[in-house]
Amino acid sequence: MTSAPPPPPLSEPDPSTFTCSTSQVGPCSGCHRHTHKYGHGGLPLCHWCMATAQANWGNTVRFTGTRTPAV
Ligand SMILES: [Zn+2]
């Protein structure tokens, strides 16, 4: 995970905005960078905040619910 390039300045939108409608673009919940936030495939966090969050939360993080897998 240390090979990931550093995120660009916050003025740069997340690359996901390039492939979605502008009506689905919103501010990232973490850094307020423009990201594909709404609609199909949208996420509340940008690519970089998501990577950081997953690194902090571990691989068991789920976005569809708060229940922990019974494993
Ligand atoms: Zn962000």
N, CA, C, O and the ligand as a Tripos MOL2 file, in Angstrom:
@<TRIPOS>MOLECULE
protein
  285   283    72     0     0
PROTEIN
NO_CHARGES

@<TRIPOS>ATOM
      1 N           0.8260   -1.2150    0.0000 N.3       1 MET1
      2 CA          0.0000    0.0000    0.0000 C.3       1 MET1
      3 C           0.8540    1.2580    0.0000 C.2       1 MET1
      4 O           0.3330    2.3640   -0.1370 O.2       1 MET1
      5 N           2.1420    1.0970    0.1500 N.am      2 THR2
      6 CA          2.9940    2.2730    0.2090 C.3       2 THR2
      7 C           3.3600    2.7960   -1.1780 C.2       2 THR2
      8 O           4.0000    3.8390   -1.3070 O.2       2 THR2
      9 N           2.9460    2.0590   -2.2180 N.am      3 SER3
     10 CA          3.2850    2.4640   -3.5720 C.3       3 SER3
     11 C           2.2480    3.3990   -4.1740 C.2       3 SER3
     12 O           2.4190    3.8810   -5.2940 O.2       3 SER3
     13 N           1.1610    3.6610   -3.4280 N.am      4 ALA4
     14 CA          0.1200    4.5500   -3.9570 C.3       4 ALA4
     15 C           0.6610    5.9710   -4.0930 C.2       4 ALA4
     16 O           1.3490    6.4660   -3.2000 O.2       4 ALA4
     17 N           0.3500    6.6180   -5.2030 N.am      5 PRO5
     18 CA          0.8160    8.0030   -5.3760 C.3       5 PRO5
     19 C           0.0910    8.9310   -4.4180 C.2       5 PRO5
     20 O          -1.0480    8.6500   -4.0460 O.2       5 PRO5
     21 N           0.7040   10.0060   -4.0140 N.am      6 PRO6
     22 CA          0.0410   10.9530   -3.1180 C.3       6 PRO6
     23 C          -1.1330   11.6110   -3.8300 C.2       6 PRO6
     24 O          -1.1000   11.7750   -5.0490 O.2       6 PRO6
     25 N          -2.1670   11.9880   -3.0890 N.am      7 PRO7
     26 CA         -3.3270   12.6270   -3.7210 C.3       7 PRO7
     27 C          -2.9610   13.9980   -4.2780 C.2       7 PRO7
     28 O          -2.0840   14.6740   -3.7410 O.2       7 PRO7
     29 N          -3.6250   14.4040   -5.3430 N.am      8 PRO8
     30 CA         -3.4050   15.7420   -5.8870 C.3       8 PRO8
     31 C          -4.0160   16.7930   -4.9680 C.2       8 PRO8
     32 O          -4.6930   16.4420   -4.0010 O.2       8 PRO8
     33 N          -3.7910   18.0760   -5.2500 N.am      9 PRO9
     34 CA         -4.3750   19.1430   -4.4230 C.3       9 PRO9
     35 C          -5.8910   19.0210   -4.3400 C.2       9 PRO9
     36 O          -6.5250   18.4800   -5.2460 O.2       9 PRO9
     37 N          -6.4690   19.5210   -3.2600 N.am     10 LEU10
     38 CA         -7.9140   19.4090   -3.0550 C.3      10 LEU10
     39 C          -8.7050   20.1390   -4.1250 C.2      10 LEU10
     40 O          -9.9050   19.9040   -4.2680 O.2      10 LEU10
     41 N          -8.0700   21.0090   -4.8690 N.am     11 SER11
     42 CA         -8.7670   21.7060   -5.9450 C.3      11 SER11
     43 C          -9.0040   20.8010   -7.1390 C.2      11 SER11
     44 O          -9.8120   21.1100   -8.0140 O.2      11 SER11
     45 N          -8.2870   19.6720   -7.1690 N.am     12 GLU12
     46 CA         -8.4760   18.7170   -8.2490 C.3      12 GLU12
     47 C          -9.6250   17.7720   -7.9010 C.2      12 GLU12
     48 O          -9.6350   17.2080   -6.8070 O.2      12 GLU12
     49 N         -10.5900   17.5840   -8.8000 N.am     13 PRO13
     50 CA        -11.6880   16.6610   -8.5170 C.3      13 PRO13
     51 C         -11.2170   15.2190   -8.5690 C.2      13 PRO13
     52 O         -10.1980   14.9020   -9.1820 O.2      13 PRO13
     53 N         -11.9820   14.3470   -7.9080 N.am     14 ASP14
     54 CA        -11.6760   12.9250   -7.9730 C.3      14 ASP14
     55 C         -11.8880   12.4480   -9.4100 C.2      14 ASP14
     56 O         -12.8110   12.9100  -10.0800 O.2      14 ASP14
     57 N         -11.0600   11.5450   -9.8830 N.am     15 PRO15
     58 CA        -11.2110   11.0380  -11.2550 C.3      15 PRO15
     59 C         -12.5850   10.4360  -11.5190 C.2      15 PRO15
     60 O         -13.0190   10.3630  -12.6680 O.2      15 PRO15
     61 N         -13.2660   10.0090  -10.4770 N.am     16 SER16
     62 CA        -14.5870    9.4090  -10.6740 C.3      16 SER16
     63 C         -15.5850   10.4240  -11.2260 C.2      16 SER16
     64 O         -16.5990   10.0350  -11.8050 O.2      16 SER16
     65 N         -15.3170   11.7080  -11.0570 N.am     17 THR17
     66 CA        -16.2430   12.7200  -11.5630 C.3      17 THR17
     67 C         -16.1900   12.8160  -13.0810 C.2      17 THR17
     68 O         -17.1010   13.3680  -13.6990 O.2      17 THR17
     69 N         -15.1500   12.2930  -13.6780 N.am     18 PHE18
     70 CA        -14.9990   12.4030  -15.1270 C.3      18 PHE18
     71 C         -15.9620   11.4900  -15.8720 C.2      18 PHE18
     72 O         -16.2560   11.7060  -17.0480 O.2      18 PHE18
     73 N         -16.4460   10.4720  -15.1750 N.am     19 THR19
     74 CA        -17.2790    9.4740  -15.8470 C.3      19 THR19
     75 C         -18.7150    9.4760  -15.3570 C.2      19 THR19
     76 O         -19.4870    8.5880  -15.7170 O.2      19 THR19
     77 N         -19.0920   10.4590  -14.5410 N.am     20 CYS20
     78 CA        -20.4770   10.4980  -14.0680 C.3      20 CYS20
     79 C         -21.0780   11.8610  -14.3930 C.2      20 CYS20
     80 O         -20.3810   12.8100  -14.7500 O.2      20 CYS20
     81 N         -22.4090   11.9180  -14.2550 N.am     21 SER21
     82 CA        -23.1050   13.1750  -14.5040 C.3      21 SER21
     83 C         -22.7010   14.2260  -13.4670 C.2      21 SER21
     84 O         -22.4350   13.9050  -12.3090 O.2      21 SER21
     85 N         -22.6630   15.4800  -13.9040 N.am     22 THR22
     86 CA        -22.2960   16.5450  -12.9620 C.3      22 THR22
     87 C         -23.3190   16.6640  -11.8420 C.2      22 THR22
     88 O         -23.0080   17.1800  -10.7690 O.2      22 THR22
     89 N         -24.5440   16.1880  -12.0850 N.am     23 SER23
     90 CA        -25.5710   16.2430  -11.0440 C.3      23 SER23
     91 C         -25.2950   15.2350   -9.9370 C.2      23 SER23
     92 O         -25.9100   15.2980   -8.8720 O.2      23 SER23
     93 N         -24.3820   14.3140  -10.1780 N.am     24 GLN24
     94 CA        -24.0510   13.3070   -9.1730 C.3      24 GLN24
     95 C         -22.7650   13.6570   -8.4210 C.2      24 GLN24
     96 O         -22.2850   12.8880   -7.5890 O.2      24 GLN24
     97 N         -22.2280   14.8190   -8.7300 N.am     25 VAL25
     98 CA        -20.9920   15.2360   -8.0820 C.3      25 VAL25
     99 C         -21.2990   16.0060   -6.8020 C.2      25 VAL25
    100 O         -22.1880   16.8570   -6.7780 O.2      25 VAL25
    101 N         -20.5660   15.7040   -5.7510 N.am     26 GLY26
    102 CA        -20.7390   16.4070   -4.4900 C.3      26 GLY26
    103 C         -19.4190   16.4270   -3.7440 C.2      26 GLY26
    104 O         -18.4640   15.7690   -4.1560 O.2      26 GLY26
    105 N         -19.3550   17.1730   -2.6510 N.am     27 PRO27
    106 CA        -18.1120   17.2610   -1.8950 C.3      27 PRO27
    107 C         -17.8330   15.9870   -1.1130 C.2      27 PRO27
    108 O         -18.7450   15.3890   -0.5410 O.2      27 PRO27
    109 N         -16.5950   15.5810   -1.0890 N.am     28 CYS28
    110 CA        -16.1700   14.4300   -0.2940 C.3      28 CYS28
    111 C         -16.4450   14.7180    1.1790 C.2      28 CYS28
    112 O         -16.2520   15.8400    1.6470 O.2      28 CYS28
    113 N         -16.8950   13.6960    1.9040 N.am     29 SER29
    114 CA        -17.1880   13.8710    3.3200 C.3      29 SER29
    115 C         -15.9240   14.1000    4.1480 C.2      29 SER29
    116 O         -15.9850   14.5910    5.2750 O.2      29 SER29
    117 N         -14.7880   13.7390    3.5730 N.am     30 GLY30
    118 CA        -13.5450   13.8790    4.3170 C.3      30 GLY30
    119 C         -12.8270   15.1740    4.0090 C.2      30 GLY30
    120 O         -12.5470   15.9690    4.9070 O.2      30 GLY30
    121 N         -12.5240   15.3910    2.7160 N.am     31 CYS31
    122 CA        -11.6720   16.5250    2.3570 C.3      31 CYS31
    123 C         -12.3990   17.5690    1.5130 C.2      31 CYS31
    124 O         -11.8170   18.5950    1.1600 O.2      31 CYS31
    125 N         -13.6660   17.3130    1.1870 N.am     32 HIS32
    126 CA        -14.4960   18.2450    0.4200 C.3      32 HIS32
    127 C         -14.0580   18.3730   -1.0380 C.2      32 HIS32
    128 O         -14.5190   19.2660   -1.7490 O.2      32 HIS32
    129 N         -13.1850   17.4980   -1.4750 N.am     33 ARG33
    130 CA        -12.8460   17.4490   -2.8850 C.3      33 ARG33
    131 C         -14.0850   17.0220   -3.6690 C.2      33 ARG33
    132 O         -14.8810   16.2220   -3.1770 O.2      33 ARG33
    133 N         -14.2560   17.5420   -4.8720 N.am     34 HIS34
    134 CA        -15.3750   17.1030   -5.6990 C.3      34 HIS34
    135 C         -15.1980   15.6400   -6.0540 C.2      34 HIS34
    136 O         -14.1390   15.2240   -6.5230 O.2      34 HIS34
    137 N         -16.2460   14.8680   -5.8250 N.am     35 THR35
    138 CA        -16.1810   13.4450   -6.1130 C.3      35 THR35
    139 C         -17.5410   12.9530   -6.5840 C.2      35 THR35
    140 O         -18.5440   13.6410   -6.3930 O.2      35 THR35
    141 N         -17.5930   11.7820   -7.1930 N.am     36 HIS36
    142 CA        -18.8550   11.1630   -7.6090 C.3      36 HIS36
    143 C         -19.5450   10.6560   -6.3480 C.2      36 HIS36
    144 O         -19.2540    9.5640   -5.8610 O.2      36 HIS36
    145 N         -20.4660   11.4700   -5.8280 N.am     37 LYS37
    146 CA        -21.0350   11.2020   -4.5070 C.3      37 LYS37
    147 C         -22.4170   10.5730   -4.5710 C.2      37 LYS37
    148 O         -22.7740    9.7650   -3.7140 O.2      37 LYS37
    149 N         -23.2000   10.9410   -5.5870 N.am     38 TYR38
    150 CA        -24.5970   10.5110   -5.6200 C.3      38 TYR38
    151 C         -24.8480    9.5420   -6.7740 C.2      38 TYR38
    152 O         -24.0420    9.4050   -7.6930 O.2      38 TYR38
    153 N         -26.0110    8.8710   -6.6840 N.am     39 GLY39
    154 CA        -26.4060    7.9960   -7.7790 C.3      39 GLY39
    155 C         -25.6540    6.6840   -7.7910 C.2      39 GLY39
    156 O         -24.9370    6.3460   -6.8500 O.2      39 GLY39
    157 N         -25.8330    5.9490   -8.8820 N.am     40 HIS40
    158 CA        -25.2170    4.6290   -8.9840 C.3      40 HIS40
    159 C         -23.7040    4.7250   -8.9800 C.2      40 HIS40
    160 O         -23.1140    5.4640   -9.7680 O.2      40 HIS40
    161 N         -23.0840    3.9740   -8.0900 N.am     41 GLY41
    162 CA        -21.6270    3.9590   -8.0340 C.3      41 GLY41
    163 C         -21.0330    5.0930   -7.2270 C.2      41 GLY41
    164 O         -19.8140    5.1820   -7.0810 O.2      41 GLY41
    165 N         -21.8880    5.9640   -6.7000 N.am     42 GLY42
    166 CA        -21.3790    7.1000   -5.9380 C.3      42 GLY42
    167 C         -20.9200    6.6910   -4.5520 C.2      42 GLY42
    168 O         -21.4300    5.7320   -3.9720 O.2      42 GLY42
    169 N         -19.9570    7.4240   -4.0290 N.am     43 LEU43
    170 CA        -19.4420    7.1690   -2.6940 C.3      43 LEU43
    171 C         -19.3080    8.4970   -1.9470 C.2      43 LEU43
    172 O         -19.0220    9.5280   -2.5560 O.2      43 LEU43
    173 N         -19.5180    8.4700   -0.6150 N.am     44 PRO44
    174 CA        -19.4230    9.7270    0.1570 C.3      44 PRO44
    175 C         -17.9970   10.2240    0.3090 C.2      44 PRO44
    176 O         -17.7660   11.3770    0.6740 O.2      44 PRO44
    177 N         -17.0530    9.3560    0.0280 N.am     45 LEU45
    178 CA        -15.6520    9.7450    0.1560 C.3      45 LEU45
    179 C         -14.9750    9.6720   -1.2040 C.2      45 LEU45
    180 O         -15.3540    8.8700   -2.0580 O.2      45 LEU45
    181 N         -13.9760   10.5130   -1.3910 N.am     46 CYS46
    182 CA        -13.2180   10.4650   -2.6250 C.3      46 CYS46
    183 C         -12.2710    9.2670   -2.6100 C.2      46 CYS46
    184 O         -12.1220    8.5870   -1.5950 O.2      46 CYS46
    185 N         -11.6470    9.0290   -3.7350 N.am     47 HIS47
    186 CA        -10.7430    7.8910   -3.9060 C.3      47 HIS47
    187 C          -9.6780    7.8330   -2.8140 C.2      47 HIS47
    188 O          -9.3590    6.7640   -2.2940 O.2      47 HIS47
    189 N          -9.1450    8.9830   -2.4810 N.am     48 TRP48
    190 CA         -8.0170    9.0220   -1.5430 C.3      48 TRP48
    191 C          -8.4720    8.8840   -0.0980 C.2      48 TRP48
    192 O          -7.8300    8.2000    0.6980 O.2      48 TRP48
    193 N          -9.5980    9.5430    0.2430 N.am     49 CYS49
    194 CA        -10.1170    9.3850    1.6060 C.3      49 CYS49
    195 C         -10.5830    7.9490    1.8250 C.2      49 CYS49
    196 O         -10.4530    7.4010    2.9200 O.2      49 CYS49
    197 N         -11.1300    7.3450    0.7610 N.am     50 MET50
    198 CA        -11.5830    5.9710    0.8860 C.3      50 MET50
    199 C         -10.4090    5.0490    1.1800 C.2      50 MET50
    200 O         -10.5080    4.1510    2.0170 O.2      50 MET50
    201 N          -9.3240    5.2710    0.5030 N.am     51 ALA51
    202 CA         -8.1360    4.4450    0.7250 C.3      51 ALA51
    203 C          -7.6210    4.6300    2.1480 C.2      51 ALA51
    204 O          -7.2210    3.6660    2.8010 O.2      51 ALA51
    205 N          -7.6340    5.8580    2.6180 N.am     52 THR52
    206 CA         -7.1830    6.1370    3.9790 C.3      52 THR52
    207 C          -8.1120    5.4910    4.9990 C.2      52 THR52
    208 O          -7.6630    4.9100    5.9870 O.2      52 THR52
    209 N          -9.4220    5.6010    4.7420 N.am     53 ALA53
    210 CA        -10.3990    5.0320    5.6580 C.3      53 ALA53
    211 C         -10.2640    3.5260    5.7270 C.2      53 ALA53
    212 O         -10.3250    2.9410    6.8080 O.2      53 ALA53
    213 N         -10.0830    2.9020    4.5890 N.am     54 GLN54
    214 CA         -9.9660    1.4510    4.5730 C.3      54 GLN54
    215 C          -8.6950    1.0100    5.2760 C.2      54 GLN54
    216 O          -8.6640   -0.0450    5.9090 O.2      54 GLN54
    217 N          -7.6550    1.8090    5.1690 N.am     55 ALA55
    218 CA         -6.4070    1.4770    5.8480 C.3      55 ALA55
    219 C          -6.5910    1.5630    7.3600 C.2      55 ALA55
    220 O          -6.0070    0.7870    8.1160 O.2      55 ALA55
    221 N          -7.4180    2.5270    7.7900 N.am     56 ASN56
    222 CA         -7.6460    2.6970    9.2190 C.3      56 ASN56
    223 C          -8.6200    1.6750    9.7760 C.2      56 ASN56
    224 O          -8.4780    1.2060   10.9050 O.2      56 ASN56
    225 N          -9.6240    1.3370    8.9550 N.am     57 TRP57
    226 CA        -10.6870    0.4680    9.4490 C.3      57 TRP57
    227 C         -10.3870   -1.0050    9.2160 C.2      57 TRP57
    228 O         -10.9910   -1.8760    9.8420 O.2      57 TRP57
    229 N          -9.4760   -1.2730    8.3350 N.am     58 GLY58
    230 CA         -9.1960   -2.6690    8.0220 C.3      58 GLY58
    231 C         -10.0270   -3.1460    6.8420 C.2      58 GLY58
    232 O         -10.8010   -2.3820    6.2640 O.2      58 GLY58
    233 N          -9.8650   -4.3840    6.4990 N.am     59 ASN59
    234 CA        -10.5000   -4.9300    5.3040 C.3      59 ASN59
    235 C         -11.9390   -5.3620    5.5230 C.2      59 ASN59
    236 O         -12.6090   -5.7840    4.5810 O.2      59 ASN59
    237 N         -12.4220   -5.2610    6.7570 N.am     60 THR60
    238 CA        -13.7670   -5.7510    7.0310 C.3      60 THR60
    239 C         -14.8190   -4.6660    6.8960 C.2      60 THR60
    240 O         -15.9990   -4.9210    7.1330 O.2      60 THR60
    241 N         -14.4160   -3.4680    6.5210 N.am     61 VAL61
    242 CA        -15.3750   -2.3710    6.4210 C.3      61 VAL61
    243 C         -16.4080   -2.6590    5.3440 C.2      61 VAL61
    244 O         -16.0800   -3.1510    4.2650 O.2      61 VAL61
    245 N         -17.6760   -2.3400    5.6570 N.am     62 ARG62
    246 CA        -18.7730   -2.5180    4.7160 C.3      62 ARG62
    247 C         -19.5700   -1.2260    4.6240 C.2      62 ARG62
    248 O         -19.7120   -0.4940    5.6050 O.2      62 ARG62
    249 N         -20.0780   -0.9620    3.4500 N.am     63 PHE63
    250 CA        -20.8320    0.2780    3.2740 C.3      63 PHE63
    251 C         -22.3310    0.0470    3.2080 C.2      63 PHE63
    252 O         -23.1100    1.0000    3.2100 O.2      63 PHE63
    253 N         -22.7320   -1.2010    3.1490 N.am     64 THR64
    254 CA        -24.1520   -1.5030    3.0090 C.3      64 THR64
    255 C         -24.8150   -1.7880    4.3430 C.2      64 THR64
    256 O         -26.0260   -2.0010    4.3900 O.2      64 THR64
    257 N         -24.0550   -1.7970    5.4260 N.am     65 GLY65
    258 CA        -24.6470   -2.0640    6.7300 C.3      65 GLY65
    259 C         -23.6090   -1.9410    7.8260 C.2      65 GLY65
    260 O         -22.4160   -1.7940    7.5650 O.2      65 GLY65
    261 N         -24.0810   -2.0030    9.0400 N.am     66 THR66
    262 CA        -23.1730   -1.8490   10.1580 C.3      66 THR66
    263 C         -22.9510   -3.1760   10.8930 C.2      66 THR66
    264 O         -22.2000   -3.2380   11.8660 O.2      66 THR66
    265 N         -23.6000   -4.2120   10.4240 N.am     67 ARG67
    266 CA        -23.4460   -5.5010   11.0890 C.3      67 ARG67
    267 C         -22.1060   -6.1260   10.7330 C.2      67 ARG67
    268 O         -21.6700   -6.0770    9.5830 O.2      67 ARG67
    269 N         -21.4700   -6.7020   11.7120 N.am     68 THR68
    270 CA        -20.2050   -7.3660   11.4510 C.3      68 THR68
    271 C         -20.4600   -8.7650   10.9190 C.2      68 THR68
    272 O         -21.3590   -9.4560   11.3980 O.2      68 THR68
    273 N         -19.6930   -9.1810    9.9490 N.am     69 PRO69
    274 CA        -19.8540  -10.5440    9.4250 C.3      69 PRO69
    275 C         -19.6270  -11.5790   10.5270 C.2      69 PRO69
    276 O         -18.7040  -11.4570   11.3320 O.2      69 PRO69
    277 N         -20.4740  -12.5830   10.5460 N.am     70 ALA70
    278 CA        -20.3850  -13.6040   11.5940 C.3      70 ALA70
    279 C         -19.3520  -14.6560   11.2260 C.2      70 ALA70
    280 O         -19.6640  -15.8380   11.0820 O.2      70 ALA70
    281 N         -18.1390  -14.2060   11.0790 N.am     71 VAL71
    282 CA        -17.0640  -15.1380   10.7290 C.3      71 VAL71
    283 C         -16.0930  -15.2290   11.8960 C.2      71 VAL71
    284 O         -15.1050  -15.9590   11.8220 O.2      71 VAL71
    285 ZN        -11.6510   13.1340    0.1880 Zn       72 ZN72
@<TRIPOS>BOND
     1     1     2 1
     2     2     3 1
     3     3     4 2
     4     3     5 am
     5     5     6 1
     6     6     7 1
     7     7     8 2
     8     7     9 am
     9     9    10 1
    10    10    11 1
    11    11    12 2
    12    11    13 am
    13    13    14 1
    14    14    15 1
    15    15    16 2
    16    15    17 am
    17    17    18 1
    18    18    19 1
    19    19    20 2
    20    19    21 am
    21    21    22 1
    22    22    23 1
    23    23    24 2
    24    23    25 am
    25    25    26 1
    26    26    27 1
    27    27    28 2
    28    27    29 am
    29    29    30 1
    30    30    31 1
    31    31    32 2
    32    31    33 am
    33    33    34 1
    34    34    35 1
    35    35    36 2
    36    35    37 am
    37    37    38 1
    38    38    39 1
    39    39    40 2
    40    39    41 am
    41    41    42 1
    42    42    43 1
    43    43    44 2
    44    43    45 am
    45    45    46 1
    46    46    47 1
    47    47    48 2
    48    47    49 am
    49    49    50 1
    50    50    51 1
    51    51    52 2
    52    51    53 am
    53    53    54 1
    54    54    55 1
    55    55    56 2
    56    55    57 am
    57    57    58 1
    58    58    59 1
    59    59    60 2
    60    59    61 am
    61    61    62 1
    62    62    63 1
    63    63    64 2
    64    63    65 am
    65    65    66 1
    66    66    67 1
    67    67    68 2
    68    67    69 am
    69    69    70 1
    70    70    71 1
    71    71    72 2
    72    71    73 am
    73    73    74 1
    74    74    75 1
    75    75    76 2
    76    75    77 am
    77    77    78 1
    78    78    79 1
    79    79    80 2
    80    79    81 am
    81    81    82 1
    82    82    83 1
    83    83    84 2
    84    83    85 am
    85    85    86 1
    86    86    87 1
    87    87    88 2
    88    87    89 am
    89    89    90 1
    90    90    91 1
    91    91    92 2
    92    91    93 am
    93    93    94 1
    94    94    95 1
    95    95    96 2
    96    95    97 am
    97    97    98 1
    98    98    99 1
    99    99   100 2
   100    99   101 am
   101   101   102 1
   102   102   103 1
   103   103   104 2
   104   103   105 am
   105   105   106 1
   106   106   107 1
   107   107   108 2
   108   107   109 am
   109   109   110 1
   110   110   111 1
   111   111   112 2
   112   111   113 am
   113   113   114 1
   114   114   115 1
   115   115   116 2
   116   115   117 am
   117   117   118 1
   118   118   119 1
   119   119   120 2
   120   119   121 am
   121   121   122 1
   122   122   123 1
   123   123   124 2
   124   123   125 am
   125   125   126 1
   126   126   127 1
   127   127   128 2
   128   127   129 am
   129   129   130 1
   130   130   131 1
   131   131   132 2
   132   131   133 am
   133   133   134 1
   134   134   135 1
   135   135   136 2
   136   135   137 am
   137   137   138 1
   138   138   139 1
   139   139   140 2
   140   139   141 am
   141   141   142 1
   142   142   143 1
   143   143   144 2
   144   143   145 am
   145   145   146 1
   146   146   147 1
   147   147   148 2
   148   147   149 am
   149   149   150 1
   150   150   151 1
   151   151   152 2
   152   151   153 am
   153   153   154 1
   154   154   155 1
   155   155   156 2
   156   155   157 am
   157   157   158 1
   158   158   159 1
   159   159   160 2
   160   159   161 am
   161   161   162 1
   162   162   163 1
   163   163   164 2
   164   163   165 am
   165   165   166 1
   166   166   167 1
   167   167   168 2
   168   167   169 am
   169   169   170 1
   170   170   171 1
   171   171   172 2
   172   171   173 am
   173   173   174 1
   174   174   175 1
   175   175   176 2
   176   175   177 am
   177   177   178 1
   178   178   179 1
   179   179   180 2
   180   179   181 am
   181   181   182 1
   182   182   183 1
   183   183   184 2
   184   183   185 am
   185   185   186 1
   186   186   187 1
   187   187   188 2
   188   187   189 am
   189   189   190 1
   190   190   191 1
   191   191   192 2
   192   191   193 am
   193   193   194 1
   194   194   195 1
   195   195   196 2
   196   195   197 am
   197   197   198 1
   198   198   199 1
   199   199   200 2
   200   199   201 am
   201   201   202 1
   202   202   203 1
   203   203   204 2
   204   203   205 am
   205   205   206 1
   206   206   207 1
   207   207   208 2
   208   207   209 am
   209   209   210 1
   210   210   211 1
   211   211   212 2
   212   211   213 am
   213   213   214 1
   214   214   215 1
   215   215   216 2
   216   215   217 am
   217   217   218 1
   218   218   219 1
   219   219   220 2
   220   219   221 am
   221   221   222 1
   222   222   223 1
   223   223   224 2
   224   223   225 am
   225   225   226 1
   226   226   227 1
   227   227   228 2
   228   227   229 am
   229   229   230 1
   230   230   231 1
   231   231   232 2
   232   231   233 am
   233   233   234 1
   234   234   235 1
   235   235   236 2
   236   235   237 am
   237   237   238 1
   238   238   239 1
   239   239   240 2
   240   239   241 am
   241   241   242 1
   242   242   243 1
   243   243   244 2
   244   243   245 am
   245   245   246 1
   246   246   247 1
   247   247   248 2
   248   247   249 am
   249   249   250 1
   250   250   251 1
   251   251   252 2
   252   251   253 am
   253   253   254 1
   254   254   255 1
   255   255   256 2
   256   255   257 am
   257   257   258 1
   258   258   259 1
   259   259   260 2
   260   259   261 am
   261   261   262 1
   262   262   263 1
   263   263   264 2
   264   263   265 am
   265   265   266 1
   266   266   267 1
   267   267   268 2
   268   267   269 am
   269   269   270 1
   270   270   271 1
   271   271   272 2
   272   271   273 am
   273   273   274 1
   274   274   275 1
   275   275   276 2
   276   275   277 am
   277   277   278 1
   278   278   279 1
   279   279   280 2
   280   279   281 am
   281   281   282 1
   282   282   283 1
   283   283   284 2
@<TRIPOS>SUBSTRUCTURE
     1 MET1         2 RESIDUE 1 A MET
     2 THR2         6 RESIDUE 1 A THR
     3 SER3        10 RESIDUE 1 A SER
     4 ALA4        14 RESIDUE 1 A ALA
     5 PRO5        18 RESIDUE 1 A PRO
     6 PRO6        22 RESIDUE 1 A PRO
     7 PRO7        26 RESIDUE 1 A PRO
     8 PRO8        30 RESIDUE 1 A PRO
     9 PRO9        34 RESIDUE 1 A PRO
    10 LEU10       38 RESIDUE 1 A LEU
    11 SER11       42 RESIDUE 1 A SER
    12 GLU12       46 RESIDUE 1 A GLU
    13 PRO13       50 RESIDUE 1 A PRO
    14 ASP14       54 RESIDUE 1 A ASP
    15 PRO15       58 RESIDUE 1 A PRO
    16 SER16       62 RESIDUE 1 A SER
    17 THR17       66 RESIDUE 1 A THR
    18 PHE18       70 RESIDUE 1 A PHE
    19 THR19       74 RESIDUE 1 A THR
    20 CYS20       78 RESIDUE 1 A CYS
    21 SER21       82 RESIDUE 1 A SER
    22 THR22       86 RESIDUE 1 A THR
    23 SER23       90 RESIDUE 1 A SER
    24 GLN24       94 RESIDUE 1 A GLN
    25 VAL25       98 RESIDUE 1 A VAL
    26 GLY26      102 RESIDUE 1 A GLY
    27 PRO27      106 RESIDUE 1 A PRO
    28 CYS28      110 RESIDUE 1 A CYS
    29 SER29      114 RESIDUE 1 A SER
    30 GLY30      118 RESIDUE 1 A GLY
    31 CYS31      122 RESIDUE 1 A CYS
    32 HIS32      126 RESIDUE 1 A HIS
    33 ARG33      130 RESIDUE 1 A ARG
    34 HIS34      134 RESIDUE 1 A HIS
    35 THR35      138 RESIDUE 1 A THR
    36 HIS36      142 RESIDUE 1 A HIS
    37 LYS37      146 RESIDUE 1 A LYS
    38 TYR38      150 RESIDUE 1 A TYR
    39 GLY39      154 RESIDUE 1 A GLY
    40 HIS40      158 RESIDUE 1 A HIS
    41 GLY41      162 RESIDUE 1 A GLY
    42 GLY42      166 RESIDUE 1 A GLY
    43 LEU43      170 RESIDUE 1 A LEU
    44 PRO44      174 RESIDUE 1 A PRO
    45 LEU45      178 RESIDUE 1 A LEU
    46 CYS46      182 RESIDUE 1 A CYS
    47 HIS47      186 RESIDUE 1 A HIS
    48 TRP48      190 RESIDUE 1 A TRP
    49 CYS49      194 RESIDUE 1 A CYS
    50 MET50      198 RESIDUE 1 A MET
    51 ALA51      202 RESIDUE 1 A ALA
    52 THR52      206 RESIDUE 1 A THR
    53 ALA53      210 RESIDUE 1 A ALA
    54 GLN54      214 RESIDUE 1 A GLN
    55 ALA55      218 RESIDUE 1 A ALA
    56 ASN56      222 RESIDUE 1 A ASN
    57 TRP57      226 RESIDUE 1 A TRP
    58 GLY58      230 RESIDUE 1 A GLY
    59 ASN59      234 RESIDUE 1 A ASN
    60 THR60      238 RESIDUE 1 A THR
    61 VAL61      242 RESIDUE 1 A VAL
    62 ARG62      246 RESIDUE 1 A ARG
    63 PHE63      250 RESIDUE 1 A PHE
    64 THR64      254 RESIDUE 1 A THR
    65 GLY65      258 RESIDUE 1 A GLY
    66 THR66      262 RESIDUE 1 A THR
    67 ARG67      266 RESIDUE 1 A ARG
    68 THR68      270 RESIDUE 1 A THR
    69 PRO69      274 RESIDUE 1 A PRO
    70 ALA70      278 RESIDUE 1 A ALA
    71 VAL71      282 RESIDUE 1 A VAL
    72 ZN72       285 GROUP 0 **** ****
